[in-house]
């Protein structure tokens, strides 16, 4: 099971690194435009959040945690990560102008906030033992969601680039 968490961590770090390189190469030197900054930080927070969440399992194992204790501790950490990944876009959007905020996709907002809130509830259920002893399934679901959503944001970032100025 720990190999799966290691794989999630590797994919997440690779996606975050490749995204940073793609952002650096596709923009002019200097500060990013508010919309690009929002998209980049949202993408990086989800990708790195999945990596940090997966690392909790590996760190817990290194300290000798096993079974429900490992999964409870990891679930608490992943819960906090999901909350942070929910708060970051909300805080960033508040700093944007109304015109920039109107350019944000409502579908991605619903996916982001809705998915994160559902998974926060799943993590709390895992912590409380509502469905039996704490287990790795809800944790893996949250990490895969964060990785999937960051990959979706990455593809959107690549596809939603302005065309060349031919004038």
C-alpha positions, 0 to 999 in steps of 0.5 A: 500500500505504501508504494501507491502513496509513493507513486502519488507523491512522485507524480505530484512532484513531477507535475508541480515541477513541470508546471513551474517550468511551463509557467516560466517558459510561457510568460514574459519576465516579471510578475504574472498577470492576476489570472495567471497567478491565480491559476498557477498557485491553485495548480501548484497548491493541489499538486504539492498538497497531494505530494505532502499528503502522500508523504505523511504515510511514508513519514508515519511508517518511518516513525513506526506508526501502523494500522488505524493509528497511521491512517488516522494521523494521515487522514488528519493531515490530509484533511488540513491539506484539503482545507488549505487547497480550498482556502487558497483559491478563495483568498486569491480570488478576493485579491483579483479585480471583478473583471479578472474574477469573471474570467474564472470558470464556474465549472472549475469552481464547483469542481474545486470547492465542491470536491474539496468539501466532500473530501473534507467530510470523507476525511472527518468520517475516516477520523471519527471511524464512522465507517469502521476503523480508519483506513487508507481508502479515503486518504487515497481518494483525496490524494488522487482527487488533488492530483487529478484536479491539478492535472486538469488545471495544468491542461487548462493552463496549456490550452487557455493560452492567448494566441500570438499577436499578429498585428 
